Amino acid sequence: MRRSNARPPEVEPDPSHTMSASKPHQLRPSSVSSRVSFLSPSNSKHRRRVDGCGRRCAVIALAAAFLCLFIVTRGPDSRKYAIILDGGSTGTRIHVFAYRIGWGSLPTLDLGLTASMKVSPGLSSYAADPENAGQSLVELLEFAKERVPGELWEDTEVRLMATAGLRLLDVAVVERILESCRKVLWSSGFQFQHDWAAVISGR
């Protein structure tokens, strides 16, 4: 058997495999940039700012909700009323004042709800019949009840300030007139005290 002297065919290397083997693996720019962006300190700071802003907004919203609840629950109590009866020489005039208590505890007059009414004659005309002087206040007090909510009557002060004509009468007669008025004011449903009906000094 004769040995063949022919050489085996040489296999040429594939250029693509040669380039792959000679060059290191390179990452795509997009993947690199995305990783760098995710790990960069500026991105984490941005996330912290967003989270902080979200927390502040949540706190502000919660505080606003509590403030609205406070205002709603305190709303009916914030308006107050006061009643003044001015006993003049020609008639008696009632003044119904509505006001609000502000944040600094300073009252603010509500002109839209303030009202007045006058009846004649004045209290001094009852000098001969002092026991019936109080009846002249009934119509005025009904006027006030139409303007002051019923649930606030017992918290609304009513005061009678007599002037002019009553100062000319005898002291005993004046006291009988005032006592007649006090009886009506006591039974009015408004808040009243004995010394809240008096003659005001002209000085």
Secondary structure, DSSP 8 states (H G I E B T S, - for coil): --------------HHHHHHHHS-----HHHHHHHHHHH-HHHHHHHHHHHHHHHHHHHHHHHHHHHHHHHHHHHHHHEEEEEEEEE-SS-EEEEEEEEEE-TTS-EEE-GGG-EEEEESS-GGGGTT-GGGGGGGGHHHHHHHHTTS-GGGGGGSEEEEEE-GGGGGS-HHHHHHHHHHHHHHHHTTSSB--GGGEEE----
